[in-house]
Amino acid sequence: MLRTASRPWILLSALLLAGCLGEDDRPLQVVAIGVPASPFVKGPSLPGPAQLLRAATFEGLVGFDAQGRVAPAIADRWIVTDDGQSFIFRLRDGKWGDGTPITADGARIALMQAIAAQRGTPLGQELAVIAEVKTMAGRVIELRLSRPQPDLLQLLAMPELGLVHGGRGSGPMKLRREKDSALLSPIQPEDRGLPPIENWEERARRLELSALPAKTAIERYRAGKADVVLGGTLADFPLLDTLGVPRRAVVADPVAGLFGLVAAHGDGFLAKAENREAISMAIDREALAASFSLAGWVVTTRIINTGLSEDNGTVGERWAGRSVEERRGLAAARVTQWVRAGRTPTLRIALPAGPGSDLIFARLSSDLKAIGLIARRVGANDDTDLRLIDDVAIYPGAAWFLTRLNCSNEPAACSPAADKFVEQALTEANPVRRAELFSEAEAQLTVGNGYIPLGLPVRWSLAGGSITGFAANRLAVHPLMSLAMLPK
């Protein structure tokens, strides 16, 4: 029987352990798990290290604080009209990064450019709700929406929506690049049009951001050469035990999102929904969780994480009351029928590198072998039959999951019928009916079996006991500016 939870998250522990700062003048050493130089990657979709750097140097209208809450940035205040279709932002009385005054005209142009750059991405699809960006006064802009979107602020706070003016960002930190590392310093509040902060010189500290493979990042932390490690996933998690990191030193963010296999095409064995269901039925999710010794990891057969907003509970866990053996018996019969037709039952599965992915593939390979299928592992960017999705929800609502899996984003795994239910739900004012439509959409996607859920995403970090400005949160966002500021 699968573990379920009313709250879709896990919490491994709190901040402890070594990794304290050395000399007072040494920059805070922050390592993001990733490819060296990845903080400087540009493009519509940014890897984790690049998101950290973008958020630190290119403010949007709003941003995130250390707790993952929406916070003022270029806009210092805002209101939402009663109908939920107009967001009005008052911009702060400050300067852009190029020294010119912040104006509504400049913000409007920069925002429209940022939105346009996201076309064709999942975030861009969410932003399509913005019908018009208008200048209302010298430092006031209005975003008119085609329908209500209560989570618009979370979308606008994403690093990809950082505004560019005169080819530059507007902080809150200034950047100096040294090879593959980013040296960052907080910008004086007065230089950003903000009230002065008492004891600024004593509180603000420099920070060095670098990106390293998970093993190297953990080793640096254990050696006291890194103060914070960010961006850990399930693919890297076993390294913590291998390298001797106590579990009490690991902080897990209570995230929601998608963690499962998605069909990369609709040909061959994957062409039939019942065959895709056979794969899902064969997977022993409890055994998968046990292979990680990760207490509290929630595995699931559902698409929408249980207990989120607008989940009315109509759709439940699949195959209730059926054992893994019973499910595999049904699945094996479908594979046998396929084999009799003269087909080769081999499936390529694309996974990221890492010992956690090794465990996942070993488990999946064994599970699929039990029903007569052969699994072959390929790289994350190789041609494949099934690939892993490991995405954190930008906002904890049913709409995010269903939009992420719609036909624009996942054409081989989607359901046109589900997309129609979502379209109806997004314009439905009655919350009960809206939740019903989302349930209908999830049911359609579930029957289609284009996405095979495994569990909730895992996001972990390491931080020394002396680190301030860091907190576990539901979005797994850890702004560098917060880390750089000592408490009063």
C-alpha positions in Angstrom: 0.0 0.0 0.0 1.4 3.4 -0.9 2.2 6.1 1.6 0.1 9.2 1.3 0.1 12.4 3.3 -2.3 15.3 3.9 0.7 17.6 3.4 2.8 16.9 0.3 6.2 17.4 1.8 9.0 16.0 3.8 11.3 17.5 6.3 14.5 15.7 7.1 15.9 18.0 9.8 17.0 21.5 10.7 20.2 23.4 10.3 23.2 22.2 12.2 26.8 21.0 11.8 30.1 22.7 10.8 30.9 24.8 7.8 31.4 28.0 9.8 33.0 31.0 8.3 36.7 31.4 8.6 38.2 34.8 8.5 35.7 37.7 8.9 36.6 39.1 5.5 36.2 35.9 3.6 33.2 35.9 1.3 30.4 33.5 2.3 31.1 30.4 0.1 27.9 29.2 -1.6 28.0 26.2 -3.8 25.1 25.3 -6.1 25.0 21.8 -7.4 25.5 21.9 -11.2 28.0 22.2 -14.0 30.9 24.7 -13.5 30.1 28.0 -15.1 26.4 27.2 -15.1 25.6 30.3 -13.0 26.4 32.3 -16.1 24.1 30.3 -18.5 21.6 32.5 -20.3 18.3 31.6 -22.0 14.6 31.3 -21.4 15.0 28.2 -19.0 17.7 28.6 -16.5 19.4 25.8 -14.4 19.4 26.2 -10.7 22.8 28.0 -10.3 21.8 30.5 -13.0 18.5 31.2 -11.3 20.4 32.0 -8.1 22.6 34.5 -9.9 19.8 36.0 -12.0 17.7 36.6 -8.9 20.6 38.3 -7.2 21.5 40.7 -10.0 18.2 41.2 -12.0 15.3 42.3 -9.8 11.8 41.8 -11.1 8.7 43.6 -10.0 8.7 41.3 -7.0 11.0 38.6 -5.7 11.2 36.0 -3.0 12.4 36.3 0.6 14.2 33.6 2.5 11.0 31.9 3.5 9.8 31.7 -0.1 7.3 34.5 0.3 6.7 37.1 -2.3 8.5 40.3 -1.4 8.8 43.8 -2.9 11.6 44.4 -5.5 11.3 47.0 -8.3 7.7 47.4 -7.1 7.4 48.5 -3.5 3.7 47.9 -3.2 0.7 46.6 -5.2 -3.0 46.0 -5.1 -5.3 43.5 -6.8 -8.8 44.5 -8.0 -11.8 42.7 -6.6 -12.4 40.8 -9.8 -8.8 39.4 -9.7 -8.1 40.5 -13.2 -6.0 43.6 -12.6 -2.7 43.9 -10.6 -1.5 47.4 -10.1 2.1 48.0 -9.1 3.7 51.1 -7.7 7.4 51.2 -8.5 10.0 52.4 -6.0 11.6 55.8 -6.3 15.0 54.6 -7.3 17.4 54.0 -10.2 17.9 51.2 -12.7 21.3 49.5 -12.8 22.5 51.9 -15.5 21.8 54.9 -13.2 18.7 56.2 -14.9 15.5 56.7 -12.9 13.0 53.8 -12.6 9.9 54.7 -14.6 6.7 52.9 -15.5 7.6 53.2 -19.2 10.9 51.5 -18.6 9.4 48.8 -16.4 6.6 48.1 -18.9 9.1 47.6 -21.8 11.4 45.4 -19.7 8.6 43.3 -18.4 7.1 42.7 -21.8 10.6 41.7 -23.1 11.0 39.2 -20.2 7.5 37.7 -20.8 8.2 37.4 -24.5 11.5 35.6 -23.8 9.5 32.9 -22.0 7.3 32.0 -24.9 7.4 28.2 -25.6 8.3 27.4 -22.0 6.0 26.1 -19.2 6.5 29.4 -17.4 5.6 31.2 -20.6 2.4 29.3 -20.8 1.4 30.4 -17.3 2.2 34.0 -18.1 -0.1 33.9 -21.1 -2.8 35.0 -18.7 -1.3 38.5 -18.9 -3.4 40.2 -21.6 -1.9 43.7 -21.4 0.8 45.7 -19.5 -0.2 49.4 -19.2 1.5 52.5 -17.9 -0.9 54.3 -15.5 1.4 57.0 -14.1 5.1 57.9 -13.9 5.8 55.0 -11.6 2.6 52.9 -11.7 1.9 50.0 -14.1 -1.1 47.8 -14.5 -1.2 44.2 -15.6 -4.6 43.3 -17.0 -5.4 39.5 -17.1 -7.6 37.5 -19.4 -8.9 35.7 -16.3 -8.2 35.7 -12.6 -4.8 34.2 -11.6 -4.4 34.4 -7.8 -0.9 33.0 -8.0 0.4 35.7 -10.5 2.8 37.2 -8.0 4.6 33.9 -7.6 5.0 33.7 -11.3 6.3 37.3 -11.5 8.8 36.6 -8.7 10.6 33.8 -10.7 14.2 34.7 -11.6 13.5 34.5 -15.3 11.2 37.6 -14.9 14.1 39.8 -13.7 14.0 43.1 -15.6 16.7 44.3 -17.9 17.2 48.0 -18.5 20.0 49.4 -20.5 21.4 45.9 -20.8 21.8 45.6 -17.0 20.0 44.4 -14.0 19.2 46.4 -10.9 20.6 44.3 -8.1 20.1 43.8 -5.2 23.7 42.6 -5.6 26.5 43.7 -7.9 28.5 41.1 -9.7 32.2 40.5 -10.5 33.0 37.4 -12.4 36.2 35.5 -11.6 36.6 32.5 -14.0 33.6 30.2 -13.1 32.8 31.9 -9.8 30.5 34.9 -9.2 31.6 37.4 -6.5 28.6 39.3 -5.2 28.3 42.3 -3.0 25.0 43.8 -1.6 24.3 47.2 -3.1 23.9 50.1 -0.7 20.1 50.6 -0.1 20.3 54.3 -0.8 21.8 53.5 -4.2 18.6 51.5 -5.0 16.2 54.1 -3.8 15.5 52.4 -0.5 15.7 53.8 3.1 19.1 53.4 4.7 19.7 50.3 6.9 21.3 50.8 10.3 24.7 49.2 10.6 24.8 48.4 6.9 28.5 48.0 6.8 28.5 45.5 9.6 25.6 43.5 8.3 26.2 43.3 4.6 28.8 40.6 3.6 30.3 39.5 0.3 29.4 36.2 -1.2 31.0 33.8 -3.7 28.8 31.6 -5.8 30.2 28.6 -7.7 28.6 25.5 -9.3 30.1 22.1 -8.8 29.1 18.5 -9.2 27.3 17.1 -6.1 30.2 15.0 -4.9 32.7 17.8 -5.0 30.2 20.2 -3.4 29.6 17.9 -0.5 33.3 17.3 0.0 34.0 21.0 0.1 31.3 21.4 2.7 32.7 18.6 4.8 36.1 20.2 4.6 34.8 23.6 5.7 35.5 25.2 2.4 31.8 25.7 1.6 29.3 27.4 4.0 26.2 26.5 2.1 25.3 23.8 -0.6 22.1 24.4 -2.5 20.2 22.5 -5.2 20.4 18.9 -4.0 17.9 16.4 -5.6 17.1 12.7 -5.2 19.7 11.9 -7.9 22.4 13.1 -5.5 20.9 12.1 -2.2 22.8 8.8 -1.6 26.1 10.8 -1.7 25.3 12.3 1.7 25.6 8.9 3.4 28.5 7.8 1.2 30.5 11.0 2.2 29.5 10.8 5.8 27.2 13.7 6.1 25.0 13.3 9.2 21.3 13.4 8.4 20.8 16.1 11.1 22.9 18.4 8.9 20.5 18.0 5.9 17.7 20.4 5.3 14.9 19.4 3.0 12.5 21.9 1.5 8.8 20.9 1.8 8.1 21.1 -1.9 5.2 20.0 -4.1 5.6 19.0 -7.7 6.1 16.3 -10.3 8.5 13.4 -9.9 7.8 10.6 -12.4 8.3 9.2 -15.9 6.7 10.8 -18.9 6.3 9.2 -22.4 8.6 10.8 -24.8 6.6 9.6 -27.9 3.5 7.6 -28.7 5.0 4.9 -30.9 5.6 1.2 -30.4 4.8 -0.3 -27.0 4.0 3.2 -25.7 1.3 3.8 -28.3 -1.4 2.2 -26.2 -2.6 3.6 -22.9 -3.0 0.1 -21.5 0.6 -0.6 -22.2 1.7 2.6 -20.5 -0.5 1.5 -17.6 1.3 -1.8 -17.4 4.5 0.0 -16.8 3.0 2.0 -14.0 1.4 -1.1 -12.4 4.7 -2.9 -12.4 6.5 -0.3 -10.3 6.8 -1.1 -6.6 7.0 2.5 -5.3 7.3 1.4 -1.7 10.4 -0.6 -2.6 11.7 2.4 -4.5 11.4 4.6 -1.4 13.0 1.9 0.8 16.0 1.8 -1.4 16.8 5.4 -0.4 16.4 5.0 3.3 14.7 8.4 3.1 12.3 8.7 5.9 9.1 10.6 5.0 9.5 10.6 1.2 6.0 10.4 -0.1 5.4 8.1 -3.1 2.2 8.3 -5.1 0.3 7.1 -8.1 -1.5 10.5 -8.4 -0.6 13.4 -10.7 -1.7 16.2 -8.4 -0.1 16.0 -5.0 -2.7 15.2 -2.3 -4.1 18.0 -0.1 -3.2 20.9 -2.3 -5.6 23.8 -3.0 -8.4 22.9 -5.4 -7.9 19.2 -5.0 -11.3 17.9 -3.9 -10.1 14.4 -3.2 -12.2 12.8 -5.9 -9.2 11.2 -7.6 -7.4 8.8 -5.2 -4.4 6.5 -5.3 -4.7 3.8 -8.0 -5.2 0.1 -7.7 -6.3 0.3 -4.1 -6.5 -3.2 -2.6 -4.4 -4.9 -5.3 -1.0 -6.2 -4.3 2.1 -5.5 -6.5 1.9 -9.2 -7.5 -1.6 -8.9 -8.7 -0.8 -5.7 -10.6 2.2 -7.3 -12.3 0.1 -10.3 -13.3 -2.2 -8.0 -15.3 0.7 -6.1 -16.7 2.6 -9.2 -17.8 -0.4 -10.4 -19.7 -0.4 -7.2 -21.8 3.4 -7.5 -22.4 2.9 -11.1 -23.5 0.3 -10.1 -26.0 2.7 -7.5 -27.4 5.5 -10.0 -27.6 3.3 -12.4 -29.6 2.9 -9.7 -32.2 6.6 -10.0 -32.8 7.7 -6.8 -31.0 10.9 -6.3 -29.0 9.9 -5.2 -25.4 12.8 -2.8 -24.7 12.3 0.6 -23.2 14.9 3.3 -23.0 14.7 5.4 -19.8 16.4 8.8 -19.6 17.7 9.7 -16.2 20.1 12.4 -14.9 23.5 11.3 -13.7 24.0 10.4 -10.0 23.9 7.5 -7.5 20.2 8.3 -6.8 19.4 7.8 -10.4 21.4 4.5 -10.3 19.1 3.3 -7.6 16.0 4.4 -9.5 17.1 2.6 -12.6 18.0 -0.5 -10.8 14.6 -0.6 -9.2 12.7 0.2 -12.4 14.8 -2.3 -14.4 13.9 -5.1 -11.9 10.2 -4.1 -11.8 9.9 -4.1 -15.6 11.8 -7.3 -15.9 9.1 -8.9 -13.7 6.5 -8.3 -16.4 8.7 -9.2 -19.4 10.1 -5.8 -20.4 13.8 -4.9 -20.8 14.9 -1.5 -19.5 17.9 0.3 -21.0 19.3 3.5 -19.4 20.2 6.5 -21.5 21.4 10.0 -20.7 19.1 12.8 -19.8 19.4 14.4 -23.2 19.4 11.3 -25.3 16.6 9.9 -27.5 14.4 7.9 -25.2 11.0 6.2 -24.6 10.5 7.5 -21.0 12.2 10.4 -19.3 12.2 11.6 -15.7 10.4 14.8 -14.8 11.6 16.3 -11.5 10.0 19.7 -11.2 9.0 21.8 -8.2 5.6 23.5 -8.4 5.8 27.3 -8.7 2.6 27.5 -6.7 0.8 24.7 -4.8 -2.4 24.4 -6.8 -3.9 21.8 -9.1 -3.7 24.1 -12.1 0.1 24.0 -12.0 0.3 20.2 -12.4 -2.3 20.1 -15.2 -0.7 23.0 -17.1 2.7 21.5 -16.8 1.4 18.3 -18.5 -0.8 19.8 -21.1 -0.3 19.3 -24.8 1.8 22.3 -25.4 4.4 21.1 -22.9 4.2 17.3 -23.1 2.6 16.5 -26.5 3.3 12.7 -26.3 1.9 12.4 -22.7 -1.0 14.8 -22.7 -4.8 14.5 -23.1 -6.7 17.0 -25.3 -9.8 16.2 -23.2 -7.9 17.1 -20.0 -6.8 20.3 -21.6 -10.4 21.3 -22.3 -11.4 20.6 -18.7 -8.5 22.8 -17.5 -9.5 25.6 -19.9 -13.1 25.5 -18.4 -11.8 25.4 -14.9 -9.5 28.4 -15.3 -12.5 30.6 -16.2 -14.9 29.1 -13.7 -15.8 31.4 -10.8 -17.5 28.8 -8.6 -14.7 27.2 -6.5 -16.6 23.9 -6.1 -17.2 23.5 -9.8 -13.6 24.6 -10.5 -12.3 21.8 -8.3 -14.6 19.4 -10.1 -13.2 20.3 -13.5 -9.7 20.0 -12.3 -10.6 16.5 -11.0 -12.0 15.6 -14.4 -8.8 16.8 -16.0 -6.7 14.7 -13.7 -8.9 11.7 -14.3 -8.4 12.0 -18.1 -4.6 12.3 -17.7 -4.6 9.3 -15.3 -6.5 7.1 -17.8 -4.1 8.2 -20.5 -1.1 7.0 -18.5 1.2 9.4 -20.4 2.7 10.4 -17.1 3.7 7.8 -14.6 3.9 9.3 -11.1 6.5 8.0 -8.7 6.5 10.4 -5.8 7.1 14.0 -4.7 10.3 15.9 -5.7 13.1 16.0 -3.2 15.2 19.2 -2.6 17.9 19.3 0.0 20.6 21.7 1.1 23.5 21.9 3.5 24.2 24.9 5.7 26.3 25.5 8.8 24.9 26.4 12.1 26.1 29.9 11.9 24.3 30.6 8.6 21.6 33.2 8.7 19.1 34.2 6.1 18.3 30.6 5.2 15.1 28.7 5.7 13.4 25.6 4.3 10.4 26.6 2.2 7.8 25.1 -0.1 9.4 26.6 -3.3 13.0 25.6 -2.5 14.2 29.2 -3.2 17.1 30.5 -1.2 18.0 34.1 -2.3 21.6 35.0 -2.1 20.8 38.5 -0.9 19.2 37.0 2.2 22.2 34.8 2.9 24.5 37.9 2.5 22.7 39.9 5.2 23.6 39.4 8.8 20.7 39.9 11.3 20.4 43.1 13.3 
